[in-house]
Amino acid sequence: QVQLVESGGGSVQTGGSLRLSCAAFETIFSIEAMDWYRQAPGKQRELVGRISRGGRTNYADSVKGRFTIFRDSTRNTFFLQMNSLKPEDTAVYSCGTDGQVGPTEFGAWGQGTQVTVSS
């Protein structure tokens, strides 16, 4: 079963940057699309952004211009570069996709990584 593992979370001050990684394990299939979500305490899960097949990206208005999603296809790893972080960006960030992740497997989700931004 394909596993997605996020890393790179931590604590930063307002205006700081973090780069989150989402690595796929137990698959040799080249995953081409990935979503990044976040969920803050007491709030609904929010789609932060998405990279689609072909590399097109879309972002939530709240992070547009500050966050960038990109992919390293050689390592089957996706990244979320977060700049100019704000306290309201504090959340658990996770990656996932409903798309194909293996020859006969669809859908995989990570456990998430905590991002805390202090003022």
Residue pairs with C-beta under 8 A, 6 or more apart in sequence:
1 26
1 105
1 108
2 24
2 25
2 26
2 27
2 29
2 101
2 102
2 105
2 108
3 24
3 25
3 26
3 108
3 110
4 22
4 23
4 24
4 25
4 95
4 96
4 108
4 109
4 110
5 22
5 23
5 25
5 110
5 111
6 20
6 21
6 22
6 93
6 94
6 95
6 110
6 111
6 112
6 113
7 20
7 21
7 23
7 113
8 18
8 19
8 20
8 21
8 113
9 18
9 20
9 93
9 113
9 114
9 115
10 18
10 114
10 115
10 116
11 116
11 117
11 118
12 18
12 85
12 115
12 116
12 117
12 118
13 117
13 118
13 119
14 85
14 86
14 87
14 117
14 118
14 119
15 84
15 85
16 85
16 117
17 81
17 82
17 83
17 84
17 85
18 82
18 85
18 115
19 79
19 80
19 81
19 82
20 36
20 79
20 80
20 82
20 93
20 95
20 113
20 115
21 77
21 78
21 79
22 34
22 36
22 77
22 78
22 79
22 80
22 95
22 110
23 75
23 76
23 77
24 31
24 76
24 77
24 101
24 108
27 76
27 101
27 102
27 105
29 100
29 101
29 102
29 103
29 105
30 73
30 76
31 76
31 78
31 97
31 99
31 100
31 101
31 108
32 52
32 53
32 54
32 99
32 100
33 50
33 51
33 52
33 53
33 97
33 99
34 50
34 51
34 69
34 71
34 78
34 95
34 96
34 97
35 47
35 49
35 50
35 95
35 96
35 97
36 47
36 48
36 49
36 50
36 69
36 78
36 80
36 93
36 94
36 95
37 45
37 46
37 47
37 48
37 93
37 94
37 95
37 96
38 45
38 46
38 48
38 89
38 91
38 92
38 93
38 94
38 115
39 45
39 46
39 91
39 92
39 94
39 112
40 46
40 88
40 90
40 91
40 92
43 91
46 60
46 62
46 91
47 60
48 59
48 60
48 63
48 67
48 80
48 93
49 57
49 58
49 59
49 60
49 63
49 67
49 69
49 80
50 57
50 58
50 59
50 69
51 57
51 69
51 70
51 71
51 78
52 58
53 99
55 71
57 68
57 69
57 70
59 67
59 69
62 88
63 82
63 89
66 82
66 83
66 84
66 85
67 80
67 81
67 82
67 83
68 80
68 81
68 83
69 78
69 79
69 80
69 81
70 78
70 79
70 81
71 77
71 78
71 79
72 78
72 79
78 95
80 93
80 95
82 89
82 115
85 115
85 117
86 117
87 117
87 118
87 119
88 117
89 115
89 117
90 115
90 116
90 117
91 114
91 115
92 112
92 113
92 114
92 115
93 112
93 113
93 114
93 115
94 109
94 110
94 111
94 112
94 113
95 109
95 110
96 107
96 108
96 109
96 110
97 107
97 108
97 109
98 106
98 107
99 106
99 107
100 106
101 107
101 108
